[in-house]
Amino acid sequence: MKTIAAKAPFAEKNPTKLEKHGDVRIDNYFWMRLSDEQKLSEIKDEQTQKVVAYLEAENDYYDAVTAGTKAFQENLFDEMKSRIKEDDSSVPYKSNGYFYITRFEIGKQYPIYSRKKENLKAPEEVLFDVNEMAKDFDYYQLGGLNVSPDNKLAVFATDTVSRRQYFLRIKNLETGEIYKDIIENTTGGSVWANDNKTIFYTKKDPVTLRSVKIFRHVLGTPSSEDVEVFHEKDETFGTYVTKSKSKKYIIIGSYSTVSTEARFLNADNPTGKFTILQPRERDLEYNVSHFGDSFYLLTNKDNATNFKLMKTSIHKTLKENWVDVIAHREDTLLEDFSIFKDYLVLEERNNGLSKIRIKRWDNSEDYYLPFSEETYSANVYANPDFDTDIIRYAYNSFTTPNSVIDFNMKSQEKDIKKEQEVLGGKFNKENYISKRVWATARDGKKIAICLVYHKNTELNNQTPLLQYAYGSYGYTIPDSFSTTRLSLLDRGFVYALAHIRGSEYLGRDWYEDGKMLNKKNTFYDFIDCSKFLIDNHYTSPKHLYAMGGSAGGLLMGAIINLNPELYNGIIAAVPFVDVVSTMIDESIPLTTGEYDEWGNPNDKQYYDYIKSYSPYDNVAKKAYPNMLVTTGYHDSQVQYWEPAKWVAKLRELKTDNNVLLMHTNMEAGHGGASGRFDALKETAKDYTFLLSLENKLEPIN
């Protein structure tokens, strides 16, 4: 990508003194922060005008610098879109007498939700056509679809700002009427009691967006009369409400990074009093399901680092009554479980790989589903029925498109219900190679790197390689298929997913070793993976690129402060880069609930440690790689001002002539554009940035 004559915007410096623990930081760009009221107000005050003008100047600069790539960007979008089956539909799943289907129509951005009664030959009943619902909005998200037990009503949630603050509404599925009941500022989720007229839902704090209260709403009554049934007062916890798969219990959960608590109520008695299952204790986590006369608990009780499965009587729920069902194992992480009438299904992770284990309750059978690829992703989903021998799971890999499979646990036969179609006539999985290699970290730990590339791509010092990672919250990025990624692979790029510490790829300890006062291991692991790829001639610093989003954007900011010379280009999406200021400010969404992820900077030990790696605080006068930074004006997870301030400081201090671009989606939030085609356009921007730097605009074959 050639630099052009367009002048980069330089933000005004207005020093703000920030002091903590006797340490003084000067933030020249603190003025970029706006409140929600300022952003959403129709009348823009002086500061809002100034901030918006700066963001728009950055967008104009992005447009000017990339003007020569616009045609290619559009072609790339068309190429990626051409692989998608536009009139696609989901595999129907059956729940309470109806088959539910999500489908798309050609040329339309949003899904259509429908159902058919008893069998798939029955007439289609359209529940929600999101294309119609979204037509007057720049951003539209429909979620929280929840049908009443008698199948006559549905709760649905809408967000038209992209701050994940949902309105709840209720639709009569027999008449099509949308009731006047409107509930504001919710998480989007809801639970029906068994009386078909009472729902439970979660309200957010309007400032911090913390999930803070559970309410009970009765159909036909104003939301002002809704009854508060639970208030989570601990600012480090959030709360939610759900229903057991057995449909017998309403369950309220409270959660923090290291502790959970549940309380339950018979769903036939919605006005009753909730009972605490087990009071919260620090470092005790448990998730609950119901079966028969017992509660089953996925828990880390008794120092079960990788979790185990326990059960207890519904009448004696305190932890001293819990007994083991599946014991703890040092080498296997128990990630989830599903209960059926005759079977227990376990989702495990061993040596980084997903496993699905089938076990009969009578212990007559206990086996794993066979998976043969070196890297892959498999997970159980959409299994609402309890009395069935069939489980549904999804399987895919870097080279295998997603398949939805029904597996008969009794006969052990599988039925592939659907394999994702890749249109365009060019895709052949045999044209791609995937493998897993292991890098050695500076402290001796082995880090898995999963690679995929076209078979005609030569691996050497001239090979462009995109290294991706996340590395926070214990989230493990799956080794999954992507139709859009083919546009990189077909132009000679290698894609490398680094399973660094901070994820749970190698178990819970892998996460614990990449958080709090061990957070720098996440950054060091990524850098050590980069060095491994360079030393083993997969690529070189002139052709190595890195990408991460959100907490992965923090990763990007940290690695370029530590080792900018290793990378030719960086893409940081909605990056969490102003860590100190954000974690000090309890009014910002997510802050208090994440003290056990990053540390609480009100404690000087954590303040000093966070400050030592916070990307914004460690920008220095030196050369940085080519960079593309993206954000959303309405982002509630990582506020737009973090990347905006970071880019401004980089412009001020960097000593190189490399490209530094920022693009703000003024209509979107953390997840980007809401329409499926608009989302592709954002991916095309990212890939165009990489391919232009490499001058790899044409496919290799």
C-alpha positions in Angstrom: 0.0 0.0 0.0 1.6 3.2 -1.1 1.5 6.3 1.0 -0.2 9.3 -0.7 -0.2 13.0 -0.4 -3.4 13.1 1.8 -2.6 14.7 5.1 -3.2 12.6 8.2 -5.4 14.2 10.9 -3.5 15.2 14.0 -5.7 15.5 17.0 -5.6 18.6 19.3 -3.7 18.0 22.5 -5.5 19.1 25.7 -3.6 17.7 28.6 -5.6 16.1 31.4 -3.9 15.1 34.7 -4.8 11.6 35.9 -3.4 10.6 39.3 -3.5 7.3 41.2 -1.4 6.0 44.0 0.8 9.1 43.7 1.5 8.3 40.1 0.6 11.0 37.6 -0.3 10.3 33.9 -0.9 13.0 31.4 -3.6 12.1 28.9 -3.5 14.6 26.0 -6.6 13.1 24.3 -9.0 12.5 27.3 -11.3 15.1 25.7 -12.4 12.5 23.1 -14.6 10.8 25.6 -18.4 11.4 25.2 -21.3 10.2 27.3 -24.1 8.2 25.9 -26.3 11.2 26.2 -24.0 13.3 24.1 -23.7 10.6 21.4 -27.5 10.0 21.2 -28.6 13.6 21.5 -30.0 15.3 18.4 -28.5 18.5 19.5 -24.7 18.2 19.3 -22.8 20.3 21.9 -19.4 21.7 21.2 -17.4 18.8 22.5 -19.5 16.3 20.6 -19.1 18.2 17.4 -15.3 18.3 17.9 -15.1 14.5 18.6 -17.3 13.6 15.6 -15.3 15.9 13.4 -12.1 14.1 14.4 -13.6 10.6 13.8 -14.9 11.8 10.4 -11.5 13.3 9.6 -10.0 9.9 10.2 -12.6 8.2 8.1 -11.9 10.7 5.3 -8.2 10.0 5.6 -8.9 6.3 5.4 -11.0 6.9 2.2 -8.2 9.0 0.7 -5.4 6.6 1.4 -7.4 3.6 0.2 -9.0 5.3 -2.8 -6.8 3.3 -5.2 -8.0 0.0 -3.7 -11.8 0.7 -3.8 -12.4 -1.2 -7.0 -10.5 -4.2 -5.6 -12.3 -4.0 -2.3 -15.6 -4.1 -4.2 -14.4 -7.1 -6.3 -13.2 -8.8 -3.1 -16.6 -8.3 -1.5 -18.3 -9.7 -4.6 -15.9 -12.7 -4.5 -16.7 -13.5 -0.9 -20.4 -12.9 -1.4 -20.4 -15.3 -4.4 -19.4 -18.2 -2.1 -22.4 -17.7 0.1 -25.7 -19.5 -0.6 -27.9 -16.5 -0.4 -31.1 -18.4 -0.1 -29.7 -20.7 2.6 -31.6 -22.1 5.6 -30.8 -23.8 8.8 -31.4 -27.5 9.6 -34.8 -27.5 11.3 -35.0 -28.5 14.9 -38.0 -29.7 16.8 -39.2 -28.2 20.0 -42.6 -28.7 21.7 -44.4 -30.0 18.6 -42.9 -27.5 16.1 -40.0 -27.5 13.7 -38.1 -24.2 13.8 -36.2 -22.9 10.8 -34.0 -19.8 10.1 -33.7 -18.9 6.5 -32.4 -16.2 4.2 -33.7 -15.0 0.8 -31.6 -13.9 -2.1 -30.3 -10.3 -1.9 -31.6 -9.8 1.7 -29.4 -8.9 4.6 -31.4 -10.4 7.5 -32.9 -13.8 8.4 -36.5 -14.9 8.4 -37.6 -17.0 11.4 -40.4 -19.5 10.8 -41.8 -22.8 12.0 -43.9 -25.8 10.9 -46.3 -27.7 13.0 -45.5 -31.4 13.7 -43.8 -32.2 10.3 -41.8 -30.4 7.6 -44.5 -30.7 5.0 -46.8 -28.5 7.1 -47.4 -24.9 5.9 -44.7 -22.4 6.9 -45.6 -20.0 9.6 -43.4 -16.9 9.4 -42.7 -15.7 12.9 -40.3 -12.7 12.2 -39.1 -11.3 8.9 -36.1 -9.3 10.1 -35.7 -7.6 6.7 -39.0 -5.9 7.2 -38.4 -5.0 10.8 -34.9 -3.5 10.0 -35.8 -1.5 6.9 -35.9 1.9 8.7 -32.7 1.4 10.7 -29.0 1.6 10.0 -28.4 -1.1 12.6 -30.8 -3.7 13.7 -30.4 -6.8 15.8 -33.2 -9.2 16.7 -32.6 -11.6 19.5 -34.0 -13.4 22.5 -36.7 -15.3 20.6 -38.6 -17.3 23.2 -41.9 -19.1 22.5 -44.4 -19.7 25.3 -45.1 -23.2 26.5 -48.5 -23.3 24.7 -46.8 -22.1 21.5 -49.1 -19.1 21.1 -46.9 -16.2 22.1 -43.2 -15.2 21.6 -41.0 -12.7 23.4 -38.5 -11.0 21.2 -35.7 -8.5 21.7 -34.5 -5.6 19.5 -31.4 -3.4 19.5 -31.3 -0.5 17.0 -28.2 1.3 18.4 -25.7 -1.6 18.9 -25.1 -1.0 22.6 -26.6 -4.4 23.5 -29.5 -2.7 25.4 -32.6 -4.5 24.2 -36.3 -3.7 24.1 -38.5 -6.7 25.0 -41.8 -7.1 23.1 -44.4 -9.8 22.9 -46.1 -11.1 19.8 -49.2 -13.1 19.5 -48.3 -15.9 17.0 -51.9 -16.7 16.2 -53.1 -13.2 15.3 -49.8 -11.5 14.5 -50.5 -8.8 17.0 -47.6 -7.2 18.8 -48.7 -6.3 22.3 -48.2 -2.9 23.8 -46.0 -4.3 26.5 -42.5 -2.8 26.0 -39.7 -3.4 28.4 -36.6 -1.2 28.0 -32.9 -1.7 28.8 -32.7 -5.5 29.1 -30.1 -8.1 28.2 -32.5 -9.5 25.6 -33.1 -12.8 27.3 -36.3 -13.9 28.9 -37.9 -16.9 30.5 -41.6 -18.1 30.4 -43.2 -19.5 33.5 -45.4 -22.5 32.8 -48.6 -20.4 33.1 -48.0 -18.8 29.6 -48.5 -15.3 31.0 -45.5 -14.6 33.2 -42.1 -13.8 32.0 -38.8 -13.2 33.9 -36.2 -10.9 32.4 -32.9 -9.2 33.3 -32.5 -5.4 33.5 -29.2 -3.6 32.9 -27.7 -0.7 34.9 -28.3 2.2 32.4 -24.7 3.5 32.9 -22.4 0.6 33.4 -24.7 -1.8 31.4 -24.1 -4.4 34.2 -26.9 -7.1 34.3 -28.2 -6.1 37.7 -31.8 -7.0 38.4 -34.3 -9.8 37.6 -38.0 -8.8 37.1 -41.3 -10.6 36.8 -43.7 -9.3 34.2 -47.3 -10.4 33.8 -48.8 -10.2 30.3 -51.1 -7.2 29.8 -49.8 -5.2 32.7 -47.6 -2.1 32.3 -43.9 -2.7 32.8 -44.0 -0.1 35.6 -45.8 -2.7 37.7 -43.2 -5.4 37.1 -41.9 -7.0 40.3 -38.2 -7.0 41.1 -37.4 -10.6 42.3 -33.7 -10.3 42.5 -31.1 -7.5 42.8 -27.4 -8.3 42.3 -25.8 -5.7 44.5 -22.2 -6.8 44.2 -20.7 -4.7 41.5 -18.3 -7.4 40.5 -21.1 -9.8 39.6 -23.7 -9.9 36.9 -27.0 -11.8 36.8 -29.2 -13.7 34.3 -32.3 -15.9 34.3 -32.9 -19.1 32.5 -35.1 -22.2 32.5 -34.0 -25.8 33.1 -34.1 -28.2 30.1 -36.7 -30.2 32.0 -38.9 -27.0 32.0 -39.5 -27.6 35.7 -37.4 -24.8 37.2 -36.7 -21.1 36.7 -33.0 -20.5 37.6 -31.4 -17.2 38.5 -27.7 -17.2 38.1 -25.1 -14.7 39.5 -21.6 -14.8 38.0 -18.2 -13.2 38.3 -14.9 -14.3 36.8 -14.2 -16.6 39.7 -17.5 -17.3 41.5 -21.1 -18.2 40.7 -24.4 -18.6 42.6 -27.7 -20.0 41.6 -31.3 -19.9 43.0 -34.3 -21.8 41.7 -38.1 -21.7 41.6 -40.7 -24.2 40.4 -41.8 -22.9 37.0 -45.4 -23.8 37.9 -45.3 -21.2 40.8 -44.0 -18.0 39.3 -45.0 -15.8 42.3 -43.1 -18.1 44.7 -39.9 -17.5 46.5 -36.5 -18.4 44.9 -34.3 -20.8 46.9 -30.5 -20.5 46.9 -28.9 -23.7 45.7 -25.4 -22.9 47.1 -24.3 -19.5 48.4 -21.5 -17.9 46.6 -17.9 -18.5 47.7 -14.9 -17.0 46.1 -13.2 -19.4 43.7 -16.3 -21.7 43.7 -18.0 -22.0 40.3 -20.9 -24.1 39.3 -23.4 -24.4 36.4 -26.7 -26.2 37.1 -29.0 -28.5 35.2 -32.0 -30.5 36.4 -32.7 -34.2 35.9 -35.2 -36.3 37.9 -34.8 -35.6 41.6 -31.3 -34.2 41.3 -29.5 -31.1 40.2 -26.3 -31.7 38.2 -23.4 -29.3 38.5 -20.4 -28.6 36.4 -18.1 -27.3 39.0 -14.5 -26.7 40.2 -15.3 -27.7 43.8 -12.5 -29.4 45.7 -9.8 -27.7 43.6 -11.1 -29.4 40.4 -9.2 -27.0 38.2 -10.4 -28.6 34.9 -14.0 -29.0 36.3 -15.9 -32.1 37.1 -19.6 -33.1 37.1 -21.4 -33.6 40.5 -25.0 -34.0 41.5 -27.1 -33.3 44.6 -30.7 -33.9 45.6 -33.1 -31.1 44.8 -34.0 -31.1 48.5 -30.4 -30.9 49.8 -28.5 -28.6 47.6 -25.6 -27.3 49.7 -22.2 -28.3 48.6 -21.6 -30.7 51.4 -24.3 -32.9 49.7 -22.7 -32.9 46.3 -21.3 -36.2 45.0 -19.1 -36.9 42.0 -20.6 -38.2 38.7 -17.6 -37.5 36.5 -14.4 -37.1 38.5 -11.8 -34.3 37.9 -9.0 -35.2 35.5 -5.7 -33.3 35.3 -5.4 -33.7 31.5 -9.0 -33.1 30.4 -11.1 -30.0 30.6 -14.8 -30.6 31.1 -16.4 -27.8 29.1 -20.1 -28.6 29.1 -22.6 -31.4 29.4 -26.1 -32.3 28.1 -28.7 -34.5 29.8 -31.0 -36.9 28.0 -33.3 -39.5 29.4 -31.0 -42.4 28.8 -27.7 -40.6 28.1 -25.2 -38.1 29.5 -23.3 -36.2 26.8 -20.0 -34.6 27.8 -18.0 -32.0 25.9 -14.4 -32.2 26.8 -11.0 -30.8 25.7 -7.9 -32.9 25.7 -4.5 -31.8 24.3 -6.3 -28.8 22.8 -8.8 -30.9 20.8 -12.6 -31.0 21.3 -14.1 -34.4 22.3 -17.7 -35.5 22.5 -18.3 -38.3 25.0 -21.5 -40.4 25.1 -22.3 -42.2 28.4 -25.4 -44.2 29.3 -26.8 -43.6 32.7 -26.8 -47.3 33.4 -23.0 -47.4 32.6 -23.5 -50.0 29.9 -21.8 -47.8 27.3 -19.2 -45.0 27.4 -17.5 -43.9 24.2 -16.2 -41.0 22.2 -17.3 -39.8 18.8 -14.4 -40.4 16.3 -12.8 -37.3 14.8 -9.8 -37.9 12.5 -8.4 -34.5 11.4 -5.4 -32.9 13.1 -7.3 -29.7 13.9 -11.1 -29.3 14.0 -14.0 -27.9 15.9 -16.9 -29.9 17.3 -19.8 -28.9 19.6 -23.2 -30.1 20.7 -26.1 -27.7 20.1 -29.8 -27.4 19.4 -31.0 -30.4 21.5 -34.1 -29.2 23.2 -35.7 -32.7 23.4 -35.0 -34.7 26.6 -36.5 -38.1 25.6 -34.5 -38.9 22.5 -31.6 -41.1 21.4 -30.5 -38.4 18.9 -28.0 -35.7 19.6 -27.2 -33.0 17.1 -23.7 -31.6 16.8 -21.7 -29.4 14.5 -18.3 -30.3 13.0 -15.9 -28.3 10.9 -12.2 -27.6 10.4 -9.9 -25.2 8.6 -10.5 -27.2 5.4 -13.9 -28.9 6.0 -17.0 -26.7 5.8 -19.5 -26.8 8.7 -21.6 -29.9 8.9 -24.7 -30.4 11.1 -24.9 -34.0 12.1 -27.6 -36.0 13.9 -26.0 -38.9 15.8 -28.0 -41.9 17.1 -26.5 -42.7 20.5 -28.1 -46.1 20.5 -27.2 -47.4 17.1 -24.1 -45.2 16.8 -25.2 -44.2 13.3 -24.8 -40.6 12.1 -26.9 -38.7 9.6 -25.3 -35.6 8.0 -28.2 -33.3 7.8 -26.3 -30.5 6.1 -22.9 -29.5 4.9 -22.2 -25.9 4.3 -22.2 -25.1 0.6 -19.4 -23.1 -0.8 -20.6 -21.7 -4.1 -18.6 -20.3 -7.0 -17.4 -23.6 -8.3 -13.8 -23.2 -7.2 -13.6 -24.7 -3.7 -12.1 -28.1 -3.3 -11.0 -29.0 0.2 -8.2 -31.1 -1.2 -6.6 -27.8 -2.4 -5.8 -26.8 1.2 -3.5 -28.1 3.8 -4.0 -27.7 7.6 -1.7 -28.8 10.4 -0.7 -28.1 13.9 2.8 -27.2 15.0 4.2 -26.4 18.5 6.3 -23.4 19.4 8.3 -23.1 22.6 7.6 -20.1 24.8 10.4 -18.3 26.6 9.5 -20.1 29.8 9.5 -23.5 28.1 5.8 -24.0 27.6 4.6 -25.5 24.3 2.1 -23.3 22.3 0.0 -24.8 19.6 -0.2 -23.0 16.3 -2.8 -24.2 13.8 -2.1 -23.4 10.2 -4.0 -23.5 6.9 -2.8 -22.6 3.4 -3.3 -23.4 -0.2 -1.4 -26.5 -1.4 0.4 -24.4 -4.1 1.7 -21.9 -1.5 5.4 -22.3 -1.0 6.5 -21.9 2.6 9.6 -19.7 2.8 10.8 -16.3 3.9 8.7 -14.6 1.2 5.4 -16.1 2.2 2.8 -13.7 3.6 1.3 -15.0 6.9 -1.5 -13.7 9.0 -1.2 -14.7 12.7 -4.4 -14.4 14.7 -5.2 -14.8 18.4 -7.4 -13.7 21.3 -6.0 -14.9 24.6 -8.4 -13.7 27.3 -11.4 -14.7 29.4 -10.6 -18.4 28.9 -12.2 -18.3 25.5 -10.7 -20.7 23.0 -11.0 -19.7 19.4 -12.2 -22.8 17.4 -10.1 -24.1 14.5 -13.1 -23.6 12.2 -13.9 -23.1 8.5 -14.3 -19.7 6.9 -15.5 -19.0 3.4 -14.1 -15.4 3.5 -10.6 -16.6 4.6 -10.4 -18.5 1.2 -9.8 -15.1 -0.4 -6.5 -14.8 1.6 -5.5 -18.4 1.1 -6.1 -18.3 -2.6 -3.7 -15.4 -2.9 -0.8 -17.1 -1.1 -1.4 -16.2 2.5 -0.9 -18.6 5.3 -3.4 -18.3 8.2 -2.0 -19.1 11.6 -4.2 -19.3 14.8 -2.0 -19.2 17.9 -3.6 -20.8 21.0 -1.8 -18.7 23.5 -2.3 -18.5 27.2 -5.4 -16.7 28.4 -7.5 -19.3 26.5 -8.4 -22.7 27.8 -6.9 -24.6 24.9 -4.8 -26.7 27.2 -7.1 -26.6 30.2 -8.0 -24.2 32.9 -4.4 -23.7 34.0 -3.7 -22.3 30.5 -6.2 -19.6 31.2 -5.0 -18.9 34.7 -1.5 -18.5 33.5 -2.6 -15.7 31.1 -4.6 -13.4 33.3 -4.2 -11.0 36.2 -0.5 -10.8 37.2 0.3 -13.4 34.5 -1.2 -11.4 31.7 2.1 -10.7 30.0 2.4 -14.4 29.2 -0.4 -13.8 26.6 1.7 -11.2 24.8 5.0 -13.1 25.1 3.4 -16.3 23.8 2.1 -14.5 20.7 5.6 -13.0 20.1 7.3 -16.3 20.6 4.9 -17.9 18.1 5.9 -15.2 15.6 9.6 -15.8 16.2 9.0 -19.6 15.7 7.2 -19.0 12.4 10.0 -16.7 11.3 12.9 -19.0 12.5 11.3 -22.0 10.8 10.9 -20.2 7.5 7.2 -20.0 7.3 7.5 -16.3 6.7 9.7 -13.3 7.6 9.2 -9.9 9.4 8.6 -8.3 6.0 5.7 -10.6 5.3 4.3 -11.3 8.8 0.9 -9.8 9.8 -1.0 -9.9 13.0 -4.7 -9.4 13.8 -6.9 -9.4 16.9 -10.1 -7.9 18.1 -11.4 -6.5 21.4 -9.1 -8.1 24.1 -7.3 -9.4 21.0 -6.8 -5.8 20.1 -5.1 -5.2 23.4 -2.8 -8.1 22.4 -2.1 -6.2 19.1 -1.3 -3.0 21.0 1.0 -4.8 23.4 3.0 -6.8 20.9 3.8 -3.7 18.7 5.1 -1.9 21.8 7.2 -4.9 22.7 8.4 -6.1 19.3 7.2 -3.9 16.4 10.1 -5.0 14.2 8.5 -8.5 13.8 5.5 -7.3 11.8 4.8 -5.6 8.5 1.2 -4.9 9.3 -1.3 -5.1 12.1 -5.1 -5.1 12.2 -6.6 -4.1 15.5 -10.4 -4.4 15.6 -12.3 -2.6 18.4 -9.1 -2.8 20.5 -9.1 -2.6 24.3 -6.0 -0.4 24.6 -6.5 2.1 27.3 -6.5 -0.5 30.1 -5.5 1.6 33.1 -8.0 4.4 32.6 -10.9 2.0 31.8 -10.2 -0.3 34.7 -10.1 2.6 37.1 -13.4 4.1 35.9 -16.2 2.1 37.5 -18.8 4.0 35.4 -17.6 2.3 32.2 -19.4 -1.0 31.1 -17.6 -4.2 32.1 -15.1 -2.6 34.5 -16.1 -3.8 37.9 -17.0 -7.3 36.6 -13.5 -7.7 35.2 -11.3 -7.1 38.2 -10.6 -10.8 38.4 -9.6 -10.9 34.8 -7.2 -7.9 34.6 -6.8 -7.0 38.3 -8.2 -4.0 40.2 -6.0 -1.0 39.7 -7.3 0.5 42.9 -4.7 -1.9 44.3 -1.3 -0.4 43.6 0.3 -3.8 42.7 -2.3 -4.3 39.9 -2.1 -0.6 38.9 1.6 -0.9 38.3 1.4 -4.2 36.4 -1.5 -3.1 34.1 0.3 0.2 33.4 3.4 -1.7 32.4 1.6 -3.3 29.4 -1.3 -1.0 28.7 -0.9 -0.2 25.0 -2.0 3.5 25.2 0.3 4.2 28.2 3.3 2.6 26.5 3.3 4.2 23.0 6.8 5.5 22.5 8.9 7.4 19.9 9.8 4.5 17.6 8.9 2.8 14.4 5.6 0.9 14.3 4.2 -1.4 11.6 1.6 -0.5 9.0 -1.7 -0.4 10.9 -5.4 -0.5 10.4 -7.6 0.2 13.5 -11.4 -0.2 13.4 -14.0 0.7 15.9 -17.7 1.4 16.3 -19.1 4.7 17.6 -21.8 3.0 19.7 -19.5 0.2 21.1 -20.5 -0.7 24.6 -17.8 -3.2 25.2 -14.7 -1.2 24.2 -15.7 2.5 23.9 -14.7 4.1 20.6 -12.4 6.7 22.4 -9.9 4.0 23.3 -8.8 3.3 19.7 -9.3 6.9 18.8 -7.0 8.2 21.5 -4.5 5.4 20.8 -4.3 6.3 17.1 -3.9 10.0 17.9 -1.0 9.2 20.3 0.6 6.9 17.7 0.4 9.7 15.1 2.1 12.0 17.6 5.0 9.8 18.5 5.7 7.2 15.8 8.9 7.8 13.9 8.2 5.7 10.7 6.5 6.5 7.4 4.2 3.4 7.5 0.5 3.6 7.0 -1.7 4.3 10.1 -5.4 4.1 9.4 -8.5 4.2 11.6 -12.0 3.6 10.5 -15.0 4.2 12.7 -18.4 2.7 11.8 -20.6 5.5 13.0 -23.8 3.3 13.0 -22.4 0.2 14.7 -21.0 -1.1 18.0 -18.7 -3.9 19.2 -19.9 -6.5 16.7 -19.7 -4.3 13.7 -22.4 -4.1 11.0 -25.6 -6.0 11.6 -26.5 -7.1 8.0 -24.7 -10.2 6.6 -23.5 -8.4 3.5 -22.5 -5.2 5.4 -20.4 -7.5 7.6 -18.7 -8.9 4.5 -17.8 -5.4 3.4 -15.9 -4.9 6.7 -14.0 -8.1 6.1 -13.2 -6.9 2.6 -11.7 -3.7 4.0 -9.4 -5.8 6.3 -8.3 -8.2 3.7 -7.7 -5.4 1.2 -5.4 -3.7 3.7 -3.3 -6.9 4.0 -3.3 -7.9 0.3 -2.4 -4.3 -0.8 0.6 -4.3 1.5 1.7 -7.6 -0.1 0.6 -6.6 -3.6 -1.2 -10.0 -3.8 -4.4 -8.9 -5.5 -4.6 -11.9 -7.9 -5.2 -15.5 -6.9 -2.3 -17.8 -7.1 -4.0 -20.4 -9.3 
